[in-house]
């Protein structure tokens, strides 16, 4: 066969769009499992406080349903539209989203509700509350991927990484003011995206050391954060270690197969707001080690599908978006489990898709829609 014949044969091949239904199924499974666990962990307190055992379940369910519809719609939109200039405003949507994230982070510092000593929520009246830091995560993923995609070869030098970091620094500083855990997640997204795009990896050891030093200094010079380290080291004797200690009791009492769904004792007021960040401890109590490992395996499968999309993405921008979402979910799962098991000092980080929080689950579903959009642009020959 001549070269011309091979070219003609290649031209006649039919390529089809790929859509990662495995990722879609895993996402829907985690959302549904989260709703079951939210009802299990919150029914007692919801009945006691609001007179309706399904109060938190219904609120989360409505937002999750809206998030699923948003995910399906976003998944059918070409992700490359986010960095193309709008014909009317002459500005890229990714830049608008980044500016909006900074605006809301400033707004929450001015008018935000102060809960447990931190301003993280904006009151929306009957609609509930809005946490701008969740919007900032998806804004950071798209913006960092966009900046890196503009000149990926500059990341071969430390100066290139510093350049990207300076673009993200305003958002990171505003978030770190009241929400160190989210700042850690976004910093991890920044480092991992740059690490993947860079051909030279050696200087990242210096970056890691610098970030650890900055984080340690930030913790030690802020009173209540330094106190959390003290509580972590003496959780059995410190009064503020009560929540973590009760969570450890829940994990220990679950055994191998758990006490049964809905049969947790620690959720009956012993673990404050057990449907939020500490929900993994109740999963361990009710479903045991078996259930906890099963959920971790589901997250690993989800991360694996994100990895597959990243390495098969049609361009660098799509690959970096998938890497950013992968990092977001992986770091958040690791931090949540580490806090619940007292492997690190306490910080307010929810379990993705499972912990109660309307803004969190909605934004996560939108992120998954964007990654599904990347998968939809992958072409394959049947």
Secondary structure by P-SEA (a helix, b strand, c coil): ccaaaaaaaaaabbbbbbbcaaaaaaaaaaaaaaaaaaaaacaaaaaacccccaaaaaaaaaaaaaaaaaaaaaaaccccccccccccccccaaaaaaaaaaaaaaaaaacccccccccccccccccccccaaaaaaaaaaaaaaaaaaacccccccaaaaaaaaaaaaaaaaaaacccaaaaaaaaaaaaaaaaaacccccaaaaaaaaaaaaaaaaaaacaaaaaaaaaaacccccccaaaaaaaaaaaaaccccccccccccccccccccccccaaaaaaaaaccaaaaaaaaaaaaaaaaaaaaaaaacccaaaaaaaaaaaaaaaaaaaaaaaaaaccccccccccccccccaaaaaaaaaaaaaaaaaaaaccccc
